[in-house]
Amino acid sequence: MFSKEIEVIKIAFSNYFADGKYFLIFLMALLILIVEEKKKENRDFLLYYPALVLAIILNPIFCSIILKVVSQNVYYRFFWMLPLGIMIAYLGTILISKLDKKVVKSIVGLIFIGMIAYSGTFVYSNQTFEKVNNWYKLPDEYVQVIQILTEAPLKTKKAVTSIDMIGYVRQLDANINLAYERRPYGDYDRYEIVRYYNSGDVENLTKLCKQKRTNIIVYDNSIKLTISPAYFGFELYAQTEHYDIYIQKKRE
């Protein structure tokens, strides 16, 4: 009955807790707090609240309601409501505070820190970070493309770019308008102009660009085009390694 919702919950759980090691520490904290925590305010925030939130998030009925409002790709963000870091830190504090000798406390503290480190993944790797050579700390080629657009001899500038680049354009040059807005949920297929762009349908793309007063097309050169944009009034202005930049010709 709720097979879709259960699958969404499983994926969201995996996206947030990865292989589940932190979830085990979280459950350990809950169990110890049930026994050890006596203060009502602490129990409310560190026991009842996370237990209630978890029960709601893992409920397929709640999931089915939420999916009518947001994309399934962002369902994992509901796990952000769990005070995970606070609970794990508090768990360590409880365990260490019950020991008497400083040496033992230090050893247990180091073991606890090692357990936390082992449960996570080293983030400073090639999979999560890209080395760049510019002050903006943005992908080098995107900076190169946007600088070219900044210098383009156009009085007003409105561009259609790949969805990967759209989030960076306004960061570098707010004078460059965009043909479609950034979608935090990633559902760009709702835009007709994006569908034409990704399919290489140059005729319909350029027609729509003219309707939207879009005078710049930054084409990903890995996309196979049906025909050159030059046939529809857009001339090749510049090229980078992965992008061809077309600007609309001035009317004579």
C-alpha positions in Angstrom: 0.0 0.0 0.0 2.8 2.4 0.9 5.6 0.7 -1.1 6.6 4.0 -2.7 6.7 5.9 0.6 8.7 3.1 2.3 11.3 3.2 -0.5 11.5 7.0 -0.2 12.1 6.7 3.6 14.8 4.0 3.1 16.6 6.2 0.6 16.3 9.3 2.8 17.5 7.2 5.8 20.5 6.0 3.8 21.3 9.6 2.6 21.3 10.9 6.1 22.7 8.0 8.2 24.8 6.4 5.5 25.7 2.8 6.7 23.8 3.4 10.0 26.7 3.6 12.5 25.6 7.0 13.7 22.1 5.7 14.0 23.3 3.0 16.3 25.0 5.7 18.5 21.8 7.7 18.4 19.8 4.7 19.6 22.4 4.1 22.3 21.9 7.6 23.5 18.1 7.2 23.6 18.4 4.0 25.6 20.8 5.5 28.1 18.8 8.7 28.5 15.7 6.6 29.3 17.6 5.1 32.3 19.9 7.9 33.3 18.3 11.3 32.6 16.1 12.6 35.4 15.7 16.3 34.5 12.3 16.9 32.8 13.6 19.6 30.5 16.4 17.3 29.3 14.1 14.4 28.8 11.7 16.6 26.8 14.4 17.7 24.4 16.8 14.8 24.3 14.4 11.9 24.7 10.7 12.6 23.9 11.3 15.1 21.1 13.8 13.0 19.0 11.7 9.9 19.5 8.6 11.7 18.3 10.4 13.2 15.3 11.8 9.9 14.3 8.5 8.1 14.6 6.9 10.8 12.4 9.6 10.8 9.7 9.6 7.0 9.5 5.8 7.0 9.1 4.8 6.2 5.5 1.5 8.1 6.0 3.4 11.3 6.9 5.7 10.6 4.0 2.8 10.3 1.5 1.4 13.7 2.7 4.7 15.5 2.5 5.5 14.1 -1.0 2.5 16.1 -2.3 4.4 19.3 -1.3 8.1 18.5 -1.7 10.2 16.3 -3.9 11.3 12.9 -2.6 14.9 14.0 -3.3 14.8 16.3 -0.2 12.9 14.1 2.2 16.1 13.3 4.0 16.3 16.8 5.2 13.5 16.1 7.8 16.2 14.1 9.6 17.9 17.4 10.2 15.3 18.0 13.0 16.9 15.4 15.1 19.4 16.8 17.7 21.9 14.2 16.7 25.1 16.0 17.5 23.8 17.2 20.8 22.6 13.7 21.8 25.9 12.0 20.9 27.9 14.7 22.8 25.6 14.3 25.8 26.0 10.6 25.7 29.7 10.9 25.8 29.4 13.4 28.7 27.2 10.9 30.7 29.6 8.0 30.2 32.7 9.9 31.1 31.1 11.6 34.2 30.3 8.3 35.7 34.0 7.4 35.9 36.2 8.4 38.8 39.9 8.3 37.7 41.1 11.0 35.3 43.2 8.4 33.4 40.2 6.2 32.8 38.1 9.2 31.8 40.8 10.3 29.3 41.0 6.8 27.8 37.2 6.4 27.5 37.0 9.9 26.0 39.6 9.0 23.4 37.7 5.8 22.6 34.5 7.7 22.3 36.1 10.2 19.9 37.6 7.4 17.9 34.2 5.7 17.7 32.6 8.9 16.3 35.5 9.3 13.8 35.2 5.7 12.7 31.4 6.0 12.2 31.9 8.9 9.8 33.8 9.4 6.5 36.7 11.7 5.8 35.1 14.5 3.8 38.3 16.2 2.4 38.6 13.8 -0.5 38.4 14.1 -4.3 34.8 12.8 -4.1 33.5 15.7 -2.2 36.0 18.5 -3.0 37.4 19.9 -6.2 40.6 21.9 -6.3 40.2 25.3 -7.9 42.6 28.0 -8.8 40.5 31.2 -8.3 39.7 33.4 -5.4 36.0 32.7 -5.7 36.4 29.1 -4.7 34.1 28.1 -7.6 34.8 25.7 -10.5 37.5 27.3 -12.7 35.7 26.8 -16.0 32.5 28.4 -14.7 34.4 31.4 -13.6 36.0 31.6 -17.0 32.6 31.4 -18.8 31.1 34.0 -16.5 34.0 36.4 -17.0 33.5 36.0 -20.8 29.8 36.9 -20.4 30.7 39.9 -18.2 33.0 41.3 -21.0 30.5 40.5 -23.8 29.5 43.6 -25.8 25.8 43.5 -24.8 23.9 46.3 -23.1 21.6 43.9 -21.3 22.4 40.2 -20.7 20.1 37.3 -20.2 21.5 33.8 -20.5 20.4 30.2 -20.7 23.1 27.8 -19.3 23.4 24.3 -18.1 21.6 23.5 -14.9 25.0 22.8 -13.3 26.2 26.4 -13.9 23.0 28.3 -13.0 23.8 28.5 -9.3 27.1 30.2 -9.9 26.2 32.9 -12.4 24.6 35.3 -9.9 27.4 34.8 -7.4 29.9 36.3 -9.8 27.9 38.8 -11.8 24.4 39.9 -10.7 24.0 41.9 -13.9 23.6 38.7 -15.9 19.9 37.7 -15.8 18.9 34.0 -16.3 16.3 32.5 -18.5 15.1 30.2 -15.6 15.5 30.2 -11.9 17.4 27.8 -9.7 15.3 25.0 -8.4 16.3 23.8 -4.9 14.5 20.5 -5.5 16.2 19.8 -8.8 13.0 19.4 -10.9 14.3 21.4 -13.9 12.3 19.4 -16.4 9.3 21.6 -15.6 10.9 24.3 -17.7 10.4 24.0 -21.4 13.6 25.9 -22.1 15.6 23.4 -20.1 14.1 20.5 -22.1 15.0 22.1 -25.4 18.5 22.9 -24.1 19.2 19.3 -22.9 17.8 17.7 -26.0 19.8 19.9 -28.3 16.6 21.2 -30.0 18.2 24.4 -31.3 15.3 25.6 -33.4 12.8 25.6 -30.5 15.4 26.8 -28.0 16.4 29.8 -30.0 12.7 30.6 -30.7 11.9 30.5 -27.0 15.0 32.5 -26.2 13.8 35.3 -28.5 10.4 35.2 -26.8 12.0 35.5 -23.4 14.5 38.2 -24.6 17.4 35.8 -23.8 20.4 36.9 -25.9 23.1 34.4 -24.6 23.2 30.7 -24.9 26.0 28.9 -23.0 25.9 25.4 -24.6 27.5 22.4 -23.0 29.5 21.0 -26.0 28.7 17.4 -25.0 25.1 17.9 -26.1 24.6 17.0 -29.8 22.8 19.9 -31.5 20.2 19.4 -34.2 21.6 22.4 -36.1 23.9 25.3 -35.4 22.4 28.3 -33.5 24.0 30.5 -36.2 21.1 29.7 -38.5 18.7 31.4 -36.0 20.6 34.6 -35.3 23.0 33.4 -32.6 26.7 33.7 -33.4 29.6 31.8 -31.7 31.2 34.3 -29.5 33.7 32.3 -27.4 34.6 28.7 -26.4 36.0 27.1 -23.3 36.9 23.4 -22.8 33.4 22.3 -22.3 31.2 25.2 -23.3 30.3 27.1 -26.5 29.0 30.6 -25.9 26.6 32.1 -28.4 25.3 35.6 -28.4 22.4 37.0 -30.4 23.4 39.0 -33.4 22.6 42.7 -33.4 19.7 43.6 -35.7 20.9 45.6 -38.7 
